[in-house]
């Protein structure tokens, strides 16, 4: 929520209203448009990795001829897209790095 709080007050109000109601209503110059609003709150540290993992999982599923992502797609995507983003633990041995699967799942 800290990132949302950095926005101007009127934008925070619109976002919070849409998040609580589950939809957003836009009314401008006689036009009215309502659309669903689903939110996923993520922190600044890592949201790009999440997005890349999601896109990679969707790509893997499509490559296999499937319309839906399966758990294996997410696990494989995480192995491909997250290792370079992970920090080594302070007491781990030199040269060892955690695997995306062990850390994320």
GROMACS elastic network, one bead per residue, 0.5 to 0.9 nm:
[ bonds ]
;  ai    aj funct       b0    kb
    1     4     6  0.51332   500
    1     5     6  0.62524   500
    1     6     6  0.89571   500
    1    41     6  0.78426   500
    1    42     6  0.89772   500
    1    43     6  0.86443   500
    2     5     6  0.50638   500
    2     6     6  0.66824   500
    2    43     6  0.89973   500
    3     6     6  0.53900   500
    3     7     6  0.73681   500
    3    43     6  0.82319   500
    3    44     6  0.80722   500
    4     7     6  0.56056   500
    4     8     6  0.87923   500
    4    11     6  0.86831   500
    4    12     6  0.63482   500
    4    15     6  0.84264   500
    5     8     6  0.77428   500
    5     9     6  0.79054   500
    5    12     6  0.68392   500
    6     9     6  0.86090   500
    6    12     6  0.86192   500
    7    10     6  0.82669   500
    7    11     6  0.64042   500
    7    12     6  0.62190   500
    8    11     6  0.55510   500
    8    12     6  0.64315   500
    8    13     6  0.88772   500
    9    12     6  0.50757   500
    9    13     6  0.62108   500
    9    14     6  0.87780   500
   10    13     6  0.51148   500
   10    14     6  0.64024   500
   10    15     6  0.87793   500
   11    14     6  0.51072   500
   11    15     6  0.61620   500
   11    16     6  0.85148   500
   12    15     6  0.51429   500
   12    16     6  0.59876   500
   12    17     6  0.84198   500
   13    16     6  0.52336   500
   13    17     6  0.60086   500
   13    18     6  0.85430   500
   14    17     6  0.51761   500
   14    18     6  0.61400   500
   14    19     6  0.85386   500
   14    24     6  0.79955   500
   15    18     6  0.51855   500
   15    19     6  0.60427   500
   15    20     6  0.86236   500
   15    24     6  0.84067   500
   16    19     6  0.50148   500
   16    20     6  0.61252   500
   16    21     6  0.84785   500
   17    20     6  0.53121   500
   17    21     6  0.59881   500
   17    22     6  0.82136   500
   17    23     6  0.82848   500
   17    24     6  0.77032   500
   18    21     6  0.51975   500
   18    22     6  0.55531   500
   18    23     6  0.51266   500
   18    25     6  0.80246   500
   18    36     6  0.83443   500
   18    37     6  0.60851   500
   18    38     6  0.83024   500
   18    39     6  0.88831   500
   19    22     6  0.53979   500
   19    23     6  0.71792   500
   19    24     6  0.83082   500
   19    37     6  0.64744   500
   19    38     6  0.67420   500
   19    39     6  0.63827   500
   20    23     6  0.81757   500
   21    24     6  0.77128   500
   21    37     6  0.81030   500
   22    35     6  0.87959   500
   22    36     6  0.59543   500
   22    38     6  0.62132   500
   22    39     6  0.85725   500
   23    34     6  0.68182   500
   23    35     6  0.55161   500
   23    38     6  0.76476   500
   24    33     6  0.82409   500
   24    34     6  0.56161   500
   24    35     6  0.54871   500
   24    36     6  0.62325   500
   24    37     6  0.60958   500
   25    32     6  0.72081   500
   25    33     6  0.58158   500
   25    35     6  0.66737   500
   25    36     6  0.88634   500
   26    31     6  0.79541   500
   26    32     6  0.57394   500
   26    33     6  0.51474   500
   26    34     6  0.61979   500
   26    35     6  0.85483   500
   27    30     6  0.68757   500
   27    31     6  0.55734   500
   27    33     6  0.64540   500
   27    34     6  0.86384   500
   28    31     6  0.52665   500
   28    32     6  0.66379   500
   28    33     6  0.87848   500
   29    32     6  0.84900   500
   42    45     6  0.83184   500
   42    46     6  0.78318   500
   42    47     6  0.59493   500
   42    50     6  0.88650   500
   43    46     6  0.65686   500
   43    47     6  0.62320   500
   44    47     6  0.58667   500
   44    48     6  0.82129   500
   45    48     6  0.80090   500
   45    49     6  0.87683   500
   46    49     6  0.51926   500
   46    50     6  0.64149   500
   46    51     6  0.88033   500
   46    85     6  0.79891   500
   47    51     6  0.62382   500
   47    52     6  0.86398   500
   48    51     6  0.50472   500
   48    52     6  0.61202   500
   48    53     6  0.84622   500
   49    52     6  0.51199   500
   49    53     6  0.60032   500
   49    54     6  0.85173   500
   49    78     6  0.85960   500
   49    81     6  0.68422   500
   49    82     6  0.63098   500
   49    85     6  0.75607   500
   50    53     6  0.51234   500
   50    54     6  0.61647   500
   50    55     6  0.86635   500
   50    78     6  0.86513   500
   50    81     6  0.88767   500
   50    82     6  0.85477   500
   51    54     6  0.51024   500
   51    55     6  0.61928   500
   51    56     6  0.85303   500
   52    55     6  0.51128   500
   52    56     6  0.59859   500
   52    57     6  0.84749   500
   52    77     6  0.82703   500
   52    78     6  0.87230   500
   52    81     6  0.66871   500
   52    82     6  0.86935   500
   53    56     6  0.50973   500
   53    57     6  0.60510   500
   53    58     6  0.86105   500
   53    74     6  0.68879   500
   53    75     6  0.88653   500
   53    76     6  0.88893   500
   53    77     6  0.53003   500
   53    78     6  0.55663   500
   53    79     6  0.88631   500
   53    80     6  0.80993   500
   53    81     6  0.59551   500
   53    82     6  0.75552   500
   54    57     6  0.51361   500
   54    58     6  0.62523   500
   54    59     6  0.86030   500
   54    74     6  0.71039   500
   54    77     6  0.75470   500
   54    78     6  0.86333   500
   55    58     6  0.51459   500
   55    59     6  0.61420   500
   55    60     6  0.86491   500
   55    77     6  0.83790   500
   56    60     6  0.61148   500
   56    61     6  0.86213   500
   56    73     6  0.80019   500
   56    74     6  0.78383   500
   56    76     6  0.85777   500
   56    77     6  0.53394   500
   56    78     6  0.82993   500
   56    80     6  0.83981   500
   56    81     6  0.78840   500
   57    60     6  0.50942   500
   57    61     6  0.62446   500
   57    62     6  0.86473   500
   57    69     6  0.63887   500
   57    70     6  0.80895   500
   57    71     6  0.88517   500
   57    72     6  0.85167   500
   57    74     6  0.50055   500
   57    75     6  0.80944   500
   57    76     6  0.74061   500
   57    77     6  0.52343   500
   57    78     6  0.82039   500
   58    61     6  0.51639   500
   58    62     6  0.62022   500
   58    63     6  0.85443   500
   58    67     6  0.84096   500
   58    68     6  0.75197   500
   58    69     6  0.58230   500
   58    70     6  0.89682   500
   58    73     6  0.74952   500
   58    74     6  0.83343   500
   58    77     6  0.89081   500
   59    62     6  0.50944   500
   59    63     6  0.59967   500
   59    64     6  0.86054   500
   59    69     6  0.87861   500
   59    73     6  0.86587   500
   60    64     6  0.63067   500
   60    65     6  0.87465   500
   60    66     6  0.87061   500
   60    69     6  0.79823   500
   60    73     6  0.60185   500
   60    74     6  0.86875   500
   60    76     6  0.84154   500
   60    77     6  0.77111   500
   61    64     6  0.51615   500
   61    65     6  0.64238   500
   61    66     6  0.51709   500
   61    67     6  0.67215   500
   61    68     6  0.64517   500
   61    69     6  0.53968   500
   61    70     6  0.72961   500
   61    73     6  0.63632   500
   62    66     6  0.51894   500
   62    67     6  0.62625   500
   62    68     6  0.79389   500
   62    69     6  0.82948   500
   63    66     6  0.74343   500
   66    69     6  0.74170   500
   69    72     6  0.82271   500
   69    73     6  0.61460   500
   69    74     6  0.74051   500
   70    73     6  0.53050   500
   70    74     6  0.67763   500
   70    75     6  0.89461   500
   71    74     6  0.52542   500
   71    75     6  0.62724   500
   71    76     6  0.86662   500
   72    75     6  0.50190   500
   72    76     6  0.60334   500
   72    77     6  0.83893   500
   73    76     6  0.52234   500
   73    77     6  0.59828   500
   73    78     6  0.84921   500
   74    77     6  0.50183   500
   74    78     6  0.60033   500
   74    79     6  0.85930   500
   75    78     6  0.51315   500
   75    79     6  0.63098   500
   75    80     6  0.87690   500
   75   100     6  0.83785   500
   75   101     6  0.64766   500
   75   104     6  0.88542   500
   75   105     6  0.83111   500
   76    79     6  0.51165   500
   76    80     6  0.63576   500
   76    81     6  0.86981   500
   76   101     6  0.84789   500
   77    80     6  0.50837   500
   77    81     6  0.59632   500
   77    82     6  0.81345   500
   78    81     6  0.51775   500
   78    82     6  0.53739   500
   78    83     6  0.78553   500
   78   100     6  0.59245   500
   78   101     6  0.67312   500
   78   104     6  0.78698   500
   79    82     6  0.60609   500
   79    83     6  0.65607   500
   79    99     6  0.72188   500
   79   100     6  0.53035   500
   79   101     6  0.62984   500
   80    83     6  0.70992   500
   80   100     6  0.83583   500
   81    84     6  0.74457   500
   81    85     6  0.81737   500
   81   100     6  0.83723   500
   82    85     6  0.53600   500
   82    86     6  0.66785   500
   82    99     6  0.84178   500
   82   100     6  0.57411   500
   82   101     6  0.89505   500
   82   104     6  0.89268   500
   83    86     6  0.54917   500
   83    87     6  0.86641   500
   83    97     6  0.81040   500
   83    98     6  0.76240   500
   83    99     6  0.62974   500
   83   100     6  0.54989   500
   84    87     6  0.81671   500
   86    97     6  0.78866   500
   86    98     6  0.72690   500
   86    99     6  0.82970   500
   86   100     6  0.76133   500
   86   103     6  0.86224   500
   87    90     6  0.88022   500
   87    97     6  0.75754   500
   87    98     6  0.79015   500
   88    91     6  0.83940   500
   88    92     6  0.68890   500
   88    93     6  0.89540   500
   88    94     6  0.88592   500
   88    96     6  0.74678   500
   88    97     6  0.54050   500
   88    98     6  0.66233   500
   89    92     6  0.53712   500
   89    93     6  0.86692   500
   89    97     6  0.78007   500
   89    98     6  0.79222   500
   90    93     6  0.85778   500
   91    94     6  0.88421   500
   92    95     6  0.85722   500
   92    96     6  0.67101   500
   92    97     6  0.77707   500
   92    98     6  0.89355   500
   93    96     6  0.56621   500
   93    97     6  0.83726   500
   94    97     6  0.82728   500
   98   101     6  0.84447   500
   98   102     6  0.68796   500
   98   103     6  0.66714   500
   99   102     6  0.53863   500
   99   103     6  0.62850   500
   99   104     6  0.84405   500
  100   103     6  0.52343   500
  100   104     6  0.56617   500
  100   105     6  0.79044   500
  101   104     6  0.53132   500
  101   105     6  0.54939   500
  102   105     6  0.57013   500
